[in-house]
Amino acid sequence: MTDTFARVANFVLNRPPEEMPDSAKEAAALMMVDTMGILIASGPMEAGVIARDTAALLYASTDSSFSARLMFDGRPVSMAGAAYAAATQTDNLDGHDGYNPTKGHIGVVVLPALVALATHCPNLTGPQALAAVISGYEIAGRAGISLHASVSDYHTSGAWNALGVVAMAARLRGLTPDQLRQALGIAEYHGPRSQMMREIANPTMLHDGSGWGAMVGLSAAILAERGFAGAPAITIEAEAAAPHWADLGRFWQVEYQYVKPYPICRWAHAAIDGVRALMSNHSLVGDQIHSIQINTFFEAVRLFSGMPATTSQAQYSLPFAVAVQVLYGRIGAEHISGPGLSDPRIAGLISRIHVSEEERHSQRFPGGRWADVSIETTDGRILHSGDIHARGGPEAPMSRDEVLAKYSEFAEPVVGAHRANAIRDAILSWIEPHSRYADLASLVSSPPR
């Protein structure tokens, strides 16, 4: 057992909530509210429906002590099946939080895992729930950084956020240090090392692999709990990985997640923000824009370039997202599905949006998501944005009120204002010492209406 694993085990299994900073707990609660809004809004989408139906068909449990209910659905399945379904549907509405250094997402598995695991923690307090959430973020984030540093390919979030789910399960189910070690090794070995750029080139419901990350993480924890061996996890225990874990318990990654103002791949956000700022600063409307030139980093240039035919393509399309922002002043779920995918005004504007790589922006990735935008107006003016970094992260954070407003925008159309407000308030109350997780449980188990 390495010193690094010992540090991880001590943090996951022994660090009490009161020894985690209030700032980390407040950030964790806000991220859970934000993720919950996307989870709720994604429920009626085709990918979410298929994921829940498949979990009910294939991933049920014969033992009630390992079961959970599908979120906002109610059907009983296994804990792993419930986490898989909720993470998959959330992953398919690309508006959930992320962490720049990992080039991916953590909350998308943390919330489903918490809800599934908490089914069997009847006395769970709010602070204990937040401590589990924080453990998931801190372990997953460092596992992602370690993985990216050790391999040449770019793997989806499911490849490493599975380890964060293991950490949560170990904490909430009382695993021993050896069981935690075996579970981390199992999760790393079986984590979906899917290639992100393949999904970027051909957007589908696969998205970022997080549904499988959630399933693998919970499955690994139960396997280890029952004696299955799988250590070590080399992203933790390899000598070269040690520097990525040295600040565990001192630097709180959960405080540095970004929140997405748009349900679109974050690689497109700087360009959207640049267009948004130019239009606001110059009082422009869509009909005054002749063409748009976007210069950005290499990976963003690889995003889908045509008029999308599916929701997946729409969420991975930079020109489409910019066109929607120009014409409608916002990007909502209605723009990336249904009639929004055949809007002739958007199709016409996409043909006048040009995207190119700019080396200085590529050099800043993944630490930043940068772009600069030039708009040619119908009266011949050329307007330049200058370099823009995507807002929502530590460099240009959304305020607490903005995050809560975003939650309401996505959640209320599906579950109604009363239930949405009750869910929000239950999660935010976890900061209080005597709060209970159970106040949330009944609000997220039954169907939306």
C-alpha positions as CSV (number, residue, x, y, z in Angstrom):
1,M,0.0,0.0,0.0
2,T,1.5,3.3,-1.1
3,D,1.7,6.6,0.9
4,T,-0.6,8.1,-1.8
5,F,-3.3,5.5,-1.3
6,A,-3.0,5.9,2.5
7,R,-3.6,9.6,2.0
8,V,-6.7,8.9,-0.2
9,A,-8.1,6.3,2.3
10,N,-7.7,8.6,5.2
11,F,-9.4,11.4,3.4
12,V,-12.3,9.3,2.1
13,L,-13.0,7.2,5.1
14,N,-11.9,9.3,8.1
15,R,-12.2,13.0,7.2
16,P,-15.4,14.2,9.1
17,P,-17.7,16.9,7.6
18,E,-16.7,19.4,10.3
19,E,-13.1,19.2,9.1
20,M,-14.1,20.2,5.6
21,P,-14.2,24.0,5.0
22,D,-17.6,25.7,4.9
23,S,-16.6,27.1,1.5
24,A,-16.3,23.6,0.1
25,K,-19.6,22.5,1.5
26,E,-21.3,25.6,0.1
27,A,-19.8,25.0,-3.3
28,A,-20.9,21.3,-3.2
29,A,-24.5,22.2,-2.3
30,L,-24.6,24.7,-5.1
31,M,-23.2,22.2,-7.6
32,M,-25.8,19.7,-6.5
33,V,-28.6,22.2,-7.2
34,D,-27.2,23.1,-10.6
35,T,-26.8,19.5,-11.6
36,M,-30.3,18.7,-10.3
37,G,-31.7,21.2,-12.6
38,I,-30.1,19.6,-15.6
39,L,-31.1,16.1,-14.4
40,I,-34.7,17.2,-14.1
41,A,-34.8,18.9,-17.5
42,S,-33.2,16.0,-19.2
43,G,-35.8,13.5,-18.0
44,P,-38.3,13.9,-20.9
45,M,-35.5,13.7,-23.5
46,E,-35.2,10.5,-25.6
47,A,-31.9,9.5,-24.2
48,G,-33.2,9.7,-20.6
49,V,-36.3,7.7,-21.4
50,I,-34.2,5.0,-23.1
51,A,-31.7,4.9,-20.2
52,R,-34.4,4.5,-17.6
53,D,-36.3,1.9,-19.5
54,T,-33.1,-0.1,-20.1
55,A,-32.2,0.1,-16.4
56,A,-35.6,-1.3,-15.5
57,L,-35.2,-4.1,-18.1
58,L,-31.6,-5.1,-17.4
59,Y,-30.3,-3.6,-14.2
60,A,-32.8,-4.5,-11.5
61,S,-32.0,-6.2,-8.2
62,T,-33.4,-9.3,-6.5
63,D,-32.4,-7.9,-3.1
64,S,-34.1,-4.8,-1.7
65,S,-31.0,-3.9,0.3
66,F,-29.2,-3.2,-3.0
67,S,-32.1,-1.5,-4.8
68,A,-33.0,2.1,-5.5
69,R,-35.7,3.9,-7.4
70,L,-35.1,5.6,-10.7
71,M,-35.1,9.3,-10.1
72,F,-38.3,11.2,-11.1
73,D,-39.6,7.8,-12.4
74,G,-40.1,5.6,-9.3
75,R,-39.4,2.2,-10.8
76,P,-37.2,0.0,-8.6
77,V,-33.9,-1.1,-10.0
78,S,-30.4,-1.8,-8.5
79,M,-28.4,1.1,-7.1
80,A,-26.0,0.8,-10.0
81,G,-28.9,0.8,-12.5
82,A,-30.4,3.9,-10.9
83,A,-27.1,5.8,-11.0
84,Y,-26.5,4.7,-14.6
85,A,-29.8,5.9,-15.8
86,A,-29.7,9.3,-14.0
87,A,-26.1,10.0,-15.1
88,T,-26.8,9.0,-18.7
89,Q,-29.9,11.3,-19.0
90,T,-28.0,14.2,-17.3
91,D,-25.0,13.6,-19.7
92,N,-27.4,14.1,-22.6
93,L,-28.3,17.6,-21.7
94,D,-24.9,19.2,-21.8
95,G,-25.5,21.9,-19.1
96,H,-23.9,20.3,-16.0
97,D,-20.8,21.4,-14.2
98,G,-17.2,20.6,-15.1
99,Y,-13.6,21.1,-14.1
100,N,-11.1,22.6,-16.6
101,P,-8.0,20.6,-15.6
102,T,-9.9,17.3,-16.1
103,K,-11.5,18.3,-19.4
104,G,-14.7,16.8,-18.1
105,H,-17.5,16.5,-15.6
106,I,-17.9,15.2,-12.0
107,G,-21.3,16.3,-10.7
108,V,-23.0,14.3,-13.4
109,V,-22.1,11.1,-11.5
110,V,-21.9,12.5,-8.0
111,L,-25.6,13.4,-7.7
112,P,-27.0,10.1,-9.1
113,A,-24.6,8.1,-6.9
114,L,-25.6,10.1,-3.8
115,V,-29.3,9.5,-4.3
116,A,-28.8,5.8,-5.0
117,L,-26.5,5.2,-2.1
118,A,-28.6,7.3,0.4
119,T,-31.5,5.0,-0.2
120,H,-29.8,2.8,2.4
121,C,-28.6,5.5,4.8
122,P,-31.8,6.4,6.6
123,N,-30.1,8.6,9.2
124,L,-27.8,10.5,6.8
125,T,-27.5,14.1,7.8
126,G,-27.1,17.0,5.4
127,P,-23.4,17.6,6.3
128,Q,-22.7,13.9,5.9
129,A,-24.3,14.0,2.4
130,L,-22.1,17.0,1.5
131,A,-19.0,15.3,2.8
132,A,-19.8,12.4,0.5
133,V,-20.3,14.8,-2.4
134,I,-17.0,16.5,-1.7
135,S,-15.2,13.2,-1.5
136,G,-16.6,12.3,-5.0
137,Y,-15.4,15.6,-6.5
138,E,-12.0,15.5,-4.9
139,I,-11.2,11.9,-5.8
140,A,-12.7,12.0,-9.3
141,G,-11.0,15.3,-10.2
142,R,-7.5,14.1,-9.2
143,A,-8.1,10.7,-10.9
144,G,-9.0,12.6,-14.1
145,I,-5.9,14.8,-14.1
146,S,-3.7,11.7,-13.3
147,L,-5.2,9.7,-16.1
148,H,-4.8,12.5,-18.7
149,A,-1.2,12.9,-17.6
150,S,-0.4,9.2,-18.0
151,V,-1.9,8.4,-21.4
152,S,-1.7,9.9,-24.9
153,D,-5.4,9.7,-25.8
154,Y,-8.2,11.9,-24.5
155,H,-10.7,9.8,-22.6
156,T,-14.2,10.7,-21.6
157,S,-15.2,11.6,-18.0
158,G,-16.6,8.1,-17.3
159,A,-13.1,6.7,-17.4
160,W,-12.1,8.6,-14.2
161,N,-15.3,9.8,-12.5
162,A,-16.0,6.2,-11.7
163,L,-13.3,6.5,-9.0
164,G,-15.2,9.4,-7.4
165,V,-18.3,7.2,-7.2
166,V,-16.2,4.5,-5.4
167,A,-15.1,7.1,-2.9
168,M,-18.7,8.1,-2.1
169,A,-19.8,4.4,-1.8
170,A,-16.9,3.6,0.4
171,R,-17.7,6.5,2.7
172,L,-21.4,5.9,2.9
173,R,-21.3,2.1,3.1
174,G,-18.4,2.0,5.6
175,L,-15.9,0.1,3.5
176,T,-12.5,-0.8,5.0
177,P,-9.3,0.7,3.6
178,D,-8.6,-2.6,1.7
179,Q,-12.1,-2.7,0.3
180,L,-11.7,0.8,-0.9
181,R,-8.3,0.0,-2.5
182,Q,-9.8,-3.0,-4.3
183,A,-12.8,-1.0,-5.5
184,L,-10.7,1.8,-6.9
185,G,-8.6,-0.7,-8.8
186,I,-11.7,-2.4,-10.2
187,A,-13.3,0.9,-11.2
188,E,-10.1,2.2,-12.9
189,Y,-9.7,-1.1,-14.8
190,H,-13.3,-1.3,-16.0
191,G,-13.9,2.4,-16.4
192,P,-15.0,3.3,-19.9
193,R,-11.9,4.6,-21.5
194,S,-13.9,5.9,-24.4
195,Q,-12.3,8.3,-26.8
196,M,-13.8,11.8,-26.5
197,M,-12.7,13.1,-29.9
198,R,-14.6,10.2,-31.6
199,E,-17.8,11.5,-30.0
200,I,-16.9,15.1,-30.9
201,A,-16.5,14.0,-34.5
202,N,-19.7,12.0,-34.5
203,P,-22.0,13.3,-31.8
204,T,-24.5,10.7,-30.4
205,M,-26.1,9.8,-27.1
206,L,-22.8,8.4,-25.9
207,H,-21.7,11.8,-24.8
208,D,-19.1,11.8,-22.1
209,G,-19.4,8.2,-20.9
210,S,-20.6,9.2,-17.4
211,G,-23.5,6.8,-17.3
212,W,-21.1,3.9,-17.5
213,G,-18.8,5.7,-15.1
214,A,-21.5,5.8,-12.5
215,M,-22.4,2.1,-13.0
216,V,-18.8,1.0,-12.9
217,G,-18.1,2.9,-9.8
218,L,-21.1,1.5,-7.8
219,S,-20.5,-2.0,-9.2
220,A,-16.9,-1.8,-8.2
221,A,-17.7,-0.8,-4.7
222,I,-20.2,-3.7,-4.2
223,L,-17.8,-6.2,-5.7
224,A,-15.0,-5.1,-3.4
225,E,-17.4,-5.1,-0.4
226,R,-18.2,-8.8,-1.2
227,G,-14.5,-9.7,-1.5
228,F,-13.6,-9.2,-5.2
229,A,-10.0,-8.1,-5.6
230,G,-8.8,-5.6,-8.2
231,A,-6.1,-3.3,-6.9
232,P,-4.1,-1.3,-7.6
233,A,-5.4,1.8,-9.3
234,I,-2.3,3.1,-11.1
235,T,-3.7,6.6,-11.4
236,I,-3.4,6.7,-7.6
237,E,-0.7,4.2,-6.7
238,A,1.9,4.6,-9.6
239,E,4.9,6.6,-8.5
240,A,4.4,9.2,-11.3
241,A,0.8,9.8,-10.0
242,A,1.9,10.9,-6.5
243,P,2.1,14.7,-7.3
244,H,-1.5,14.8,-8.4
245,W,-2.6,13.7,-5.0
246,A,-0.3,15.7,-2.8
247,D,-2.7,18.5,-2.1
248,L,-5.7,16.3,-1.3
249,G,-7.4,17.8,1.8
250,R,-5.7,21.1,1.3
251,F,-6.8,22.3,-2.1
252,W,-10.5,21.9,-2.6
253,Q,-11.3,21.2,-6.3
254,V,-15.0,21.3,-5.6
255,E,-14.7,25.1,-5.2
256,Y,-13.3,25.5,-8.7
257,Q,-15.9,23.8,-10.9
258,Y,-17.4,25.8,-13.7
259,V,-21.2,26.3,-14.2
260,K,-22.5,26.3,-17.7
261,P,-24.8,29.2,-18.6
262,Y,-25.8,27.3,-21.8
263,P,-26.6,23.5,-22.3
264,I,-23.9,23.3,-24.9
265,C,-20.4,21.8,-24.9
266,R,-18.3,24.3,-23.0
267,W,-15.8,24.4,-25.8
268,A,-18.3,26.6,-27.6
269,H,-19.0,29.0,-24.7
270,A,-16.3,31.5,-25.3
271,A,-17.5,32.1,-28.8
272,I,-21.1,32.4,-27.6
273,D,-20.0,34.9,-24.9
274,G,-18.1,36.9,-27.4
275,V,-21.1,37.2,-29.7
276,R,-23.4,38.0,-26.8
277,A,-21.1,40.8,-25.5
278,L,-20.7,42.4,-29.0
279,M,-24.4,42.4,-29.6
280,S,-25.1,43.9,-26.2
281,N,-22.4,46.5,-26.4
282,H,-23.5,47.6,-29.9
283,S,-27.2,47.1,-29.5
284,L,-27.4,44.7,-32.3
285,V,-30.2,42.3,-33.3
286,G,-29.9,39.2,-35.4
287,D,-31.0,40.8,-38.6
288,Q,-28.2,43.3,-38.5
289,I,-25.5,40.6,-38.6
290,H,-24.1,39.6,-42.0
291,S,-21.4,37.2,-41.0
292,I,-19.4,36.0,-38.0
293,Q,-15.7,34.9,-37.8
294,I,-14.8,32.8,-34.7
295,N,-11.2,32.0,-33.8
296,T,-10.7,29.4,-31.1
297,F,-8.7,26.4,-29.9
298,F,-8.2,23.3,-31.9
299,E,-10.6,21.0,-30.0
300,A,-13.5,23.6,-30.4
301,V,-12.9,23.8,-34.2
302,R,-13.5,20.0,-34.3
303,L,-17.1,20.5,-33.0
304,F,-20.0,19.6,-35.4
305,S,-20.1,22.3,-38.1
306,G,-23.4,21.8,-40.0
307,M,-27.1,22.1,-39.2
308,P,-27.7,19.5,-36.6
309,A,-30.3,16.8,-37.1
310,T,-30.2,15.5,-33.5
311,T,-30.0,16.9,-30.0
312,S,-26.6,15.4,-29.6
313,Q,-25.2,17.1,-32.7
314,A,-26.8,20.4,-31.5
315,Q,-25.0,20.3,-28.2
316,Y,-21.7,19.6,-29.9
317,S,-22.1,22.3,-32.6
318,L,-20.4,25.7,-32.1
319,P,-22.0,27.4,-35.2
320,F,-25.4,26.2,-34.2
321,A,-25.1,27.4,-30.6
322,V,-23.8,30.8,-31.8
323,A,-26.7,31.2,-34.3
324,V,-29.3,30.4,-31.6
325,Q,-27.7,32.9,-29.2
326,V,-27.7,35.6,-32.0
327,L,-31.3,35.0,-33.0
328,Y,-33.0,34.2,-29.7
329,G,-30.7,35.8,-27.0
330,R,-30.5,32.6,-25.0
331,I,-30.1,28.9,-25.5
332,G,-32.7,26.7,-23.9
333,A,-33.7,23.0,-24.1
334,E,-36.3,23.9,-26.6
335,H,-33.7,25.1,-29.1
336,I,-31.7,21.9,-29.1
337,S,-34.6,19.5,-29.6
338,G,-37.8,19.2,-31.5
339,P,-38.7,22.0,-33.9
340,G,-35.5,23.9,-32.9
341,L,-33.5,21.5,-35.0
342,S,-35.2,22.5,-38.2
343,D,-35.4,26.3,-37.7
344,P,-34.7,27.9,-41.1
345,R,-33.4,31.1,-39.6
346,I,-30.8,29.3,-37.7
347,A,-29.8,27.2,-40.8
348,G,-29.4,30.4,-42.8
349,L,-27.2,32.1,-40.2
350,I,-25.0,29.0,-39.8
351,S,-23.9,29.3,-43.4
352,R,-22.4,32.7,-42.6
353,I,-20.5,31.6,-39.4
354,H,-16.9,30.7,-40.0
355,V,-14.6,28.9,-37.4
356,S,-10.8,28.8,-37.5
357,E,-8.1,27.6,-35.1
358,E,-6.0,30.3,-33.4
359,E,-2.7,28.9,-32.0
360,R,-2.7,31.1,-28.9
361,H,-6.1,29.8,-27.9
362,S,-5.0,26.2,-28.4
363,Q,-2.0,26.7,-26.2
364,R,-4.3,27.8,-23.4
365,F,-6.3,24.6,-23.4
366,P,-7.3,22.8,-21.2
367,G,-6.5,25.4,-18.6
368,G,-8.9,27.8,-20.3
369,R,-11.6,27.9,-23.0
370,W,-10.7,30.9,-25.2
371,A,-12.0,32.5,-28.4
372,D,-12.2,35.8,-30.2
373,V,-15.0,36.9,-32.4
374,S,-15.5,39.3,-35.3
375,I,-18.9,40.3,-36.5
376,E,-19.6,42.0,-39.9
377,T,-22.8,43.9,-39.8
378,T,-25.2,44.5,-42.7
379,D,-24.0,48.1,-42.9
380,G,-20.4,47.1,-43.3
381,R,-19.0,47.6,-39.8
382,I,-16.4,45.0,-38.5
383,L,-16.7,44.6,-34.7
384,H,-14.1,42.7,-32.7
385,S,-14.6,41.1,-29.3
386,G,-10.9,40.6,-28.3
387,D,-10.0,37.5,-26.4
388,I,-12.8,36.0,-24.4
389,H,-12.7,33.3,-21.8
390,A,-15.9,31.2,-21.2
391,R,-17.7,32.6,-18.2
392,G,-19.0,30.4,-15.4
393,G,-15.7,29.2,-14.1
394,P,-13.3,30.6,-11.4
395,E,-12.1,33.3,-13.8
396,A,-15.6,34.7,-14.4
397,P,-17.9,32.9,-12.0
398,M,-21.7,33.0,-12.2
399,S,-23.1,34.4,-8.9
400,R,-25.1,32.2,-6.5
401,D,-28.3,33.9,-7.6
402,E,-27.5,33.3,-11.3
403,V,-26.9,29.6,-10.6
404,L,-30.2,29.3,-8.7
405,A,-32.0,31.2,-11.5
406,K,-30.6,28.7,-14.0
407,Y,-31.8,25.8,-11.9
408,S,-35.3,27.2,-11.8
409,E,-35.3,27.8,-15.6
410,F,-34.5,24.2,-16.3
411,A,-36.4,22.5,-13.4
412,E,-39.7,24.3,-13.2
413,P,-41.1,23.5,-16.7
414,V,-40.8,19.8,-15.8
415,V,-41.7,19.5,-12.1
416,G,-43.5,22.8,-11.4
417,A,-42.4,25.7,-9.3
418,H,-43.5,24.3,-5.9
419,R,-41.6,21.0,-6.2
420,A,-38.6,22.7,-7.8
421,N,-38.4,25.1,-5.0
422,A,-38.7,22.4,-2.4
423,I,-35.9,20.4,-4.0
424,R,-33.6,23.4,-4.1
425,D,-34.3,24.3,-0.5
426,A,-33.7,20.8,0.7
427,I,-30.3,20.6,-0.9
428,L,-29.2,24.1,0.2
429,S,-30.3,23.2,3.8
430,W,-27.5,20.5,4.0
431,I,-25.2,23.2,5.1
432,E,-27.0,23.3,8.4
433,P,-25.7,20.9,11.1
434,H,-29.1,19.3,12.0
435,S,-30.4,19.0,8.4
436,R,-31.5,15.6,7.0
437,Y,-30.9,14.1,3.6
438,A,-34.3,12.4,3.9
439,D,-36.0,15.8,3.2
440,L,-34.9,15.4,-0.4
441,A,-35.6,11.7,-0.9
442,S,-39.4,11.8,-1.4
443,L,-39.1,14.8,-3.7
444,V,-36.9,13.0,-6.3
445,S,-38.4,9.5,-6.5
446,S,-41.8,10.0,-8.1
447,P,-42.6,11.0,-11.7
448,P,-42.5,14.7,-12.5
449,R,-46.3,15.4,-12.5
